[in-house]
C-alpha cells in the first residue's frame, strides 16, 4: 500500500455541464493493487493508513493520465511533413511509411518508438489505428502488453484507392480481425477496435464486413475518420452516391454507436451532428493535425450544443507530436479564432485530455480522474528548476492559473513519472 502525497488537479465533474476543477494542495492518495482506495488531505490519510509507504510528490503536480482517442501507430516517422493538404500528405508521406510495416523487424522498431512516444508524453490510455498488416498489428499488441499500456487498437482495413500492398478483401479483413480479437481483446489492458480506414478507402462490402465483425464479437470497439477535409468529403460523396452524407456511409453499414469513435468531423452537417448524438458516437478532435494539414477549425460549439461527445486525439503523424498538452492548447487557440468558438478554460482543457477521453473510450468507471475506486493512472509533472513551467507554477495566481500555465508551457520533458494501474511505466531522471 502506498500513499502518494501531492498537489493534484482533476475534473471528476464535466465543466461543459457546469462542473468545476478539483484541486488539492496536499492530497493523500492511498493506492493498493493499482487502485485508489482512499483520498483525503495527507495528514488524515497518513493517520488512517500508518503502515502505508509514503511517496512525496509535492515538488511537482500530479494529474490523471492523459487519454489519446486518435493516433496512428505506423506514422511516428511521418510527423512534421508540413505544408501539404490531407490527400497529398496521405499519398506522399503517410502511405509509403505505412507500407514499410510489412517488414516485421521494421514494425518492431516502430512499435517501440510509438509506445515510447505515448508514455513519455504522459499518455496512459490510447485508441490506436494499427497497421494494414496483421503481423504488424500483432506486434503492436505484444509490445503494448509488455509495456503495460492501456490500449485499444485494431487492424486497419481498406479495399480501394490505396497502394495494392495495403489493400485487403472483406473476407480476409474479417478473418484476420477475428484472429487478432481472439488473441488480444480483453487481455490485460488491451482491447480490440475494428478499424476501417475511412469511407474513401473502404467500400460498402468492407464496411459490411467490419459491422459483422463487431456484431460477432461482444465488447469490441470501432474507429474511423469523418469529415476531415473538404476534398475528401467530395470524393466520398462520389464513391457513395446513395448516402445522404459522409456519416451515412457508416450508418448504413451499421457501425455507429457508443463504442465507436470517429476522428476529426471538421465539416459536419447538422443532420450528421444530430445522428452522432442520437447514436452516442464520439468524436476525436485533433487540433494540430487540422491546422498542419489545413483541414479547417473544429466547430466545437455546434458539437456541444447538439449533444455530441468530444475528446482529444493527437493524430500522429498528421498531428505534430504525442503531447496532449499541445493538442489542448491548440484547441484553445482555434476556438479563440472562430467567431462561434467555445470559450475554453484550463478546466475544459484538462477535461478534454482526461475524463472526456475516458468517457469516449468507455473507461470512465476505471480511469480519467483521481477519485476513489479508479485505477491509479497518473502523471507527475516536475519541471527542472528555472525552466519555464517551473517559473510559471511558482508565479501562478491561483489553481486555475497554474493549470493554464501547465497547458501553455508543459512539454514531454516535464513529465517525470507515469503510472498505469499503479505500475510505474516511465521514470525520467532529474536533469
PAPA-353415 format. One record per residue (C-alpha): residue number from 1; x, y, z. Coordinates in steps of 0.5 Angstrom, whole numbers, plus 2048, in hexadecimal, padded with zeros to 3 digits. Each point is the difference from the previous one (the first is absolute). Layout:
! PAPA-353415
  num    X    Y    Z
  NUM    X    Y    Z
...
//
This chain:
! PAPA-353415
  num    X    Y    Z
    1  800  800  800
    2  803  807  7FE
    3  7FD  807  802
    4  802  805  7FA
    5  801  807  803
    6  7FF  805  7FB
    7  7FD  806  7FD
    8  7FA  7FE  7FC
    9  7FB  802  7FA
   10  7FB  7FC  7FD
   11  7F9  801  7FD
   12  7FB  7FB  803
   13  7FA  804  7FE
   14  7FF  803  7F9
   15  802  807  7FF
   16  7FC  800  7FA
   17  7FA  7FF  804
   18  802  804  806
   19  805  7FC  804
   20  806  803  803
   21  807  7FF  800
   22  802  7FC  806
   23  807  802  803
   24  803  7FE  807
   25  807  803  802
   26  801  7FA  805
   27  7FD  7FA  7FE
   28  801  7F9  802
   29  7FE  7FB  7FB
   30  800  7F9  803
   31  801  7FA  7FB
   32  800  7F9  801
   33  801  7FB  7FA
   34  800  805  7FB
   35  7F9  803  802
   36  7FF  807  804
   37  7FC  7FD  807
   38  800  807  803
   39  801  807  7FF
   40  801  806  806
   41  804  805  802
   42  807  7FD  801
   43  800  800  808
   44  7F9  7FD  800
   45  803  7FA  7FB
   46  806  7FF  804
   47  7FC  7FF  806
   48  7FB  7FB  7FD
   49  806  7FC  7FD
   50  806  801  804
   51  803  7FA  7FD
   52  800  802  7F9
   53  806  802  7FC
   54  800  808  7FF
   55  803  803  7FA
   56  800  807  800
   57  7FF  804  7F9
   58  7FF  807  803
   59  805  803  7FC
   60  7FC  7FF  7F9
   61  7F9  7FF  7FE
   62  7FC  7F9  800
   63  7FB  800  7FA
   64  7FC  7FA  7FE
   65  803  7FC  7FA
   66  7FE  803  7F9
   67  7FC  7FD  7FB
   68  801  800  7F9
   69  7FA  7FE  7FC
   70  803  800  7F9
   71  807  7FE  7FE
   72  804  7FC  7FA
   73  805  7FB  802
   74  803  800  7F9
   75  801  808  800
   76  805  802  805
   77  805  801  7FB
   78  7FC  804  7FC
   79  7FF  805  805
   80  802  807  7FD
   81  7FE  7FF  7F9
   82  7FD  807  800
   83  7FD  805  7FA
   84  7FC  7FA  7FD
   85  7F8  7FF  800
   86  7FE  7FA  802
   87  7FF  7FB  7FA
   88  807  803  7FD
   89  803  7FF  807
   90  7FD  7F9  801
   91  803  7FE  7F9
   92  807  803  800
   93  801  7FE  808
   94  7FC  7FC  804
   95  7FE  7FA  7FB
   96  808  7FF  7FE
   97  801  800  807
   98  7FA  7FB  802
   99  803  7FB  7FA
  100  806  7FF  804
  101  7FD  7FD  805
  102  7FF  7FA  7FC
  103  807  7FE  803
  104  7FF  7FD  807
  105  807  803  802
  106  7FE  807  7FE
  107  7FA  7FF  803
  108  803  7FE  807
  109  804  806  800
  110  7FB  805  7FE
  111  7FB  7FD  806
  112  806  801  805
  113  800  807  7FD
  114  7F9  801  800
  115  7FF  7FE  807
  116  805  804  803
  117  7FD  806  7FD
  118  7FA  7FF  803
  119  802  7FE  807
  120  806  805  800
  121  7FB  806  7FF
  122  7FB  7FD  805
  123  7FB  7FC  7FC
  124  7FD  7FB  804
  125  7FB  7FD  7FC
  126  7FF  801  7F8
  127  7FB  7FE  7FB
  128  805  7FE  7FA
  129  800  7FF  7F9
  130  804  7FA  7FF
  131  804  7FE  7F9
  132  7FD  7FD  7FA
  133  804  7FA  801
  134  7FD  7FA  805
  135  807  7FF  802
  136  802  807  802
  137  7FA  801  804
  138  801  7FA  804
  139  807  802  801
  140  7FD  807  803
  141  7FB  7FC  804
  142  806  7FC  803
  143  804  806  801
  144  7FB  803  804
  145  7FE  7FA  804
  146  808  800  802
  147  800  808  802
  148  7F9  7FF  803
  149  7FD  806  7FC
  150  7F8  800  801
  151  7FF  800  7F8
  152  7FA  7FF  7FB
  153  802  7FE  7F9
  154  7FF  7FC  7FA
  155  802  7FE  7F9
  156  7FF  806  7FB
  157  7FC  7FE  7FA
  158  7FF  803  7F9
  159  7FE  7FC  7F9
  160  801  806  7FC
  161  803  807  7FE
  162  807  7FE  804
  163  806  7FC  7FD
  164  7FF  7F9  7FF
  165  804  7FD  806
  166  7FC  804  805
  167  7F9  7FD  7FD
  168  7FC  7FA  802
  169  7F9  7FD  7FF
  170  7FA  800  804
  171  801  7F8  802
  172  808  801  801
  173  7FE  806  805
  174  7FB  7FC  804
  175  805  7FA  801
  176  806  804  802
  177  7FC  804  804
  178  7FD  7FA  804
  179  806  7FD  801
  180  803  807  803
  181  7FA  800  804
  182  801  7F9  803
  183  807  801  801
  184  800  807  804
  185  7F9  803  801
  186  7FF  800  808
  187  807  7FE  801
  188  803  804  806
  189  7FF  808  7FE
  190  7FE  7FE  7F9
  191  7FA  801  7FB
  192  7FF  7FF  7F9
  193  7FD  805  7FB
  194  7FD  7FF  7FA
  195  803  805  7FB
  196  7FE  801  7F9
  197  805  806  7FE
  198  7FB  805  7FD
  199  7FA  7FF  7FB
  200  805  803  7FB
  201  804  7F9  800
  202  7FA  7FC  803
  203  7FB  7FE  7FB
  204  7F9  7FD  802
  205  802  7F9  801
  206  806  801  804
  207  7FC  805  805
  208  7FA  7FA  800
  209  806  7FB  802
  210  802  805  805
  211  7F9  800  803
  212  7FF  7F9  800
  213  807  7FF  804
  214  7FD  805  805
  215  7FA  7FC  801
  216  803  7F9  800
  217  805  803  806
  218  7FD  803  806
  219  803  806  803
  220  805  802  7FA
  221  800  807  7FE
  222  800  803  7F9
  223  804  806  7FE
  224  801  804  7F9
  225  800  807  7FD
  226  7FB  805  7FF
  227  7FF  807  7FC
  228  808  802  801
  229  801  803  7F9
  230  7FB  803  7FB
  231  804  7FD  7FA
  232  7FF  7F9  804
  233  7F9  802  801
  234  7FE  801  7F9
  235  804  7F9  7FE
  236  7FC  7FC  805
  237  7F9  803  7FD
  238  802  7FE  7F9
  239  802  7F9  803
  240  7FA  7FF  804
  241  7FA  804  7FB
  242  7FB  7FC  804
  243  802  803  807
  244  7FD  807  803
  245  807  802  802
  246  806  7FD  803
  247  7FE  7FE  806
  248  7FA  7FC  7FD
  249  805  7FB  7FD
  250  802  7FE  806
  251  7F9  800  803
  252  7FD  7FC  7FA
  253  806  7FB  802
  254  7FD  7FF  807
  255  807  802  803
  256  7FE  807  804
  257  7FE  7FF  808
  258  803  801  807
  259  806  7FC  7FE
  260  802  804  7FA
  261  805  806  800
  262  801  804  7F9
  263  805  805  7FF
  264  800  807  7FE
  265  7F9  802  7FE
  266  802  807  7FE
  267  7FB  801  7FB
  268  7F9  7FD  802
  269  7F9  801  7FE
  270  7FB  801  806
  271  7FD  7F9  7FE
  272  806  7FD  801
  273  801  803  807
  274  7F9  7FE  802
  275  801  7F9  7FE
  276  807  800  803
  277  7FD  802  807
  278  7FA  7FB  7FE
  279  804  7FA  800
  280  805  802  805
  281  806  800  7FB
  282  806  804  803
  283  805  805  7FC
  284  807  800  801
  285  802  808  7FF
  286  807  800  7FD
  287  802  807  800
  288  808  800  7FE
  289  7FE  7FC  7FA
  290  7FA  804  7FE
  291  805  806  800
  292  806  7FD  7FD
  293  7FC  7FD  7FA
  294  7FC  806  7FF
  295  7F9  7FC  801
  296  7FD  805  804
  297  7FE  802  807
  298  7FB  7FC  804
  299  7F9  802  802
  300  800  7FE  807
  301  7FA  805  802
  302  7FC  7FC  7FB
  303  802  7F9  802
  304  7FF  802  807
  305  7F9  804  7FF
  306  7FE  7FA  7FC
  307  802  7FB  806
  308  806  7FC  7FC
  309  805  7FD  805
  310  807  803  7FE
  311  807  7FE  803
  312  807  802  7FD
  313  805  7FC  7FB
  314  807  801  7FE
  315  7FF  7FD  7F9
  316  807  7FF  800
  317  803  800  7FA
  318  7FB  806  7FD
  319  801  803  807
  320  806  803  803
  321  802  7FB  806
  322  7FD  7FC  805
  323  7FF  805  805
  324  7F9  801  802
  325  802  807  804
  326  802  803  7F9
  327  7F9  7FD  7FD
  328  7FC  803  805
  329  804  807  800
  330  7FF  7FF  7F8
  331  7F8  7FF  801
  332  800  806  805
  333  803  804  7FA
  334  7FC  7FE  7FB
  335  7FA  801  804
  336  802  807  801
  337  801  802  7F9
  338  7F9  7FD  7FE
  339  7FA  805  800
  340  7FC  7FB  803
  341  806  7FD  804
  342  7FE  7FD  807
  343  803  804  806
  344  805  7FA  802
  345  803  801  807
  346  806  7FC  803
  347  7FB  7FB  804
  348  7FD  7FF  7F9
  349  807  7FE  7FD
  350  801  7FB  806
  351  7F9  7FD  7FF
  352  801  7FF  7F8
  353  807  7FD  802
  354  7FE  7FB  805
  355  7F9  7FF  802
  356  7FD  801  7F9
  357  804  7FB  7FD
  358  7FF  7FB  806
  359  7F8  801  7FE
  360  801  800  7F9
  361  804  7F9  801
  362  7FB  7FD  805
  363  805  800  805
  364  7FD  806  805
  365  7FF  7FB  805
  366  807  7FE  800
  367  805  806  7FE
  368  7FF  807  7FF
  369  801  804  807
  370  803  7FE  806
  371  7FA  7FE  804
  372  7FF  7FA  805
  373  7FE  7FA  7FC
  374  804  802  7FA
  375  807  7FD  7FD
  376  806  804  802
  377  801  802  7F9
  378  804  807  802
  379  806  804  7FD
  380  804  804  804
  381  803  807  7FD
  382  806  802  803
  383  804  805  7FC
  384  807  802  801
  385  802  806  805
  386  800  806  7FC
  387  7FC  7FD  7FA
  388  7FA  804  7FD
  389  7FB  7FB  803
  390  803  801  807
  391  800  807  800
  392  7F9  800  7FD
  393  7FE  7FC  806
  394  803  804  805
  395  7FD  806  7FE
  396  7F9  7FE  7FF
  397  7FB  804  803
  398  7FB  7FA  802
  399  7FF  7F9  7FE
  400  7FC  802  7F9
  401  806  804  7FE
  402  805  7FA  802
  403  7FC  7FB  7FC
  404  800  805  7FA
  405  808  801  800
  406  800  7F8  800
  407  7FC  800  7F9
  408  804  806  7FE
  409  807  7FE  802
  410  801  7F9  801
  411  804  7FB  7FC
  412  801  7F9  800
  413  807  802  803
  414  7FC  802  806
  415  7FC  7F9  801
  416  805  7FD  805
  417  7FC  7FA  802
  418  7FA  7FC  7FD
  419  7FC  7FA  804
  420  7FA  7FC  7FC
  421  7FC  7FC  805
  422  805  801  805
  423  806  7FE  7FC
  424  806  805  7FF
  425  801  7FF  7F9
  426  804  807  7FF
  427  805  803  804
  428  804  805  7FD
  429  806  802  805
  430  801  807  802
  431  804  805  7FB
//
